[in-house]
Amino acid sequence: MGHGRSKVITWTVVGVAIACGAYLARAPWQMYRVQRAKANAAVGDAQTNDALRVGLMKREADLRSPIGREKMASERGYLAKGEVSYNGPSQN
């Protein structure tokens, strides 16, 4: 009879220990989830910034080329003498 009772006590202690361990581990796991969410957001921001940087580098390269500079000047209304804009001759 004593042997069966000690098994019950042992399994009860093991169960209580597991429950306490799970309860105490709750806070670190919550902190992990918060940090993981922040890390994922930072990775997303970095990817967005990289895409913007690549776009700006392409635009800068385009504007530094002679054709790009000429196109930008035309878009802003600068014309050489005798040159006609894309919109056709002005009706002044």
C-alpha positions in Angstrom: 0.0 0.0 0.0 2.7 2.4 0.8 4.3 2.0 -2.7 1.1 3.2 -4.5 0.8 6.2 -2.3 4.4 7.3 -2.9 3.8 7.1 -6.7 0.9 9.4 -6.4 2.9 11.9 -4.4 5.8 11.7 -6.8 3.6 12.3 -9.9 1.8 15.1 -8.0 5.1 16.8 -7.2 6.2 16.3 -10.8 3.0 17.8 -12.1 3.2 20.8 -9.7 6.8 21.3 -10.8 5.9 21.3 -14.5 3.0 23.7 -13.8 5.3 26.1 -11.9 8.0 25.9 -14.6 5.4 26.7 -17.3 4.1 29.6 -15.3 7.5 31.1 -14.6 8.6 30.6 -18.3 5.6 32.7 -19.5 7.3 36.1 -19.1 10.4 35.3 -21.1 8.3 33.9 -23.9 6.2 37.0 -24.0 9.3 39.1 -24.1 10.6 36.9 -27.0 7.4 37.5 -29.0 7.7 41.2 -28.5 11.4 41.3 -29.5 10.7 39.0 -32.5 7.9 41.4 -33.7 10.3 44.4 -33.4 13.0 42.5 -35.2 10.6 41.6 -38.0 9.5 45.2 -38.3 13.1 46.4 -38.4 13.9 43.9 -41.2 10.8 45.2 -43.1 12.0 48.8 -42.7 15.5 47.9 -43.8 14.1 46.2 -47.0 12.0 49.2 -47.7 14.9 51.6 -47.2 17.1 49.4 -49.5 14.5 49.5 -52.2 14.2 53.3 -51.9 18.0 53.7 -51.9 18.2 51.6 -55.1 15.5 53.7 -56.7 17.3 56.9 -55.8 20.6 55.6 -57.1 19.0 54.7 -60.4 17.4 58.2 -60.6 20.7 59.9 -59.8 22.5 57.9 -62.5 19.8 58.8 -64.9 20.0 62.5 -64.0 23.8 62.5 -64.3 23.7 61.1 -67.9 23.6 63.7 -70.7 20.3 62.4 -72.0 18.8 62.4 -68.5 19.9 66.0 -67.9 18.4 67.0 -71.2 15.2 65.3 -70.5 15.0 66.9 -67.0 15.7 70.4 -68.5 12.9 69.9 -71.1 10.5 68.8 -68.4 11.2 72.0 -66.5 10.7 74.1 -69.6 14.3 74.9 -70.5 14.8 75.0 -74.2 17.8 75.8 -76.4 17.4 78.5 -79.0 15.2 77.2 -81.8 14.3 74.1 -79.9 10.6 73.1 -79.8 9.2 71.5 -76.6 7.5 68.1 -76.6 4.2 69.9 -76.3 4.8 71.6 -79.7 5.5 75.2 -80.5 4.2 77.8 -78.1 1.2 79.9 -79.3 2.5 83.3 -78.1 
